[in-house]
Amino acid sequence: QVQLVESGGGLVQAGGSPRLSCAASGRTFSSYNMGWFRQAPGKEREFVAAVSWGGGSKVYGKSVKGRFTVSRDNAKNTVYLQMNSLTPEDTALYSCAAGRLPRQLPLPVGGNDYDYWGQGTQVTVSS
């Protein structure tokens, strides 16, 4: 059983740069892709970013590309999401997810390709 625990969310002013963390346990972390998704009230879940098992490949959703950076530290079993230039439109519940298959390429961007999810951390951006 994989457990994912996010942290780092909260109330942030527009233009802020928080970093989210997701600590994983229960499986060989370094063999699986990791993804970040977000969901705002009344909206569908949106793909944010993904990073490959070794960190060498990354992909971003259109709305965050150029502002967010995903990374991972396999020694710490942790994946990060550095968020820059936040706007109120980035307000959402941010969740990390673990890839369904080991060493899968290309990086998946659909929720169905991830089989373990954290509870999420709320990010609220004030204008």
Residue, then its C-alpha position, 0 to 999 in steps of 0.5 A: q500500500v502506497q501512502l502519499v502525504e502532501s504539505g506546503g499549501g495555504l493562503v498565498q498572495a498573488g505573485g507568491s512562490p510556495r513549494l509543495s511537497c509530497a512524501a511517499s512510502g510503501r513502494t519503491f519510489s524511485s521506480y515510478n513516475m509522480g504527478w501533480f493534479r489540482q481541482a478547483p471547486g466546481k471544476e474538473r481535475e486538471f493535470v499540473a505536472a509529472v516527473s519520471w522515476g529518475g527525474g530526467s523527464k518532466v511534463y507540464g499542463k498548459s496553464v502552469k508551464g513556465r511558472f511551475t517546476v516539478s522535481r523529486d528527491n529519490a533519497k527522501n522519497t519526496v516529490y516537489l512542486q515549486m509554484n511561481s507567479l501565482t494568480p487567483e486562478d491557481t486556487a485549488l486542492y493540489s494532490c500528488a499521485a503515483g504512477r500505475l506502472p513502473r518506468q512508464l514513458p511517455l509521461p502520463v498526464g491522465g488521472n487513470d494512469y496514476d493509482y495512488w493519490g494523496q489527500g491533497t493540500q489546499v492552495t488559496v491565492s488572494s488578489 
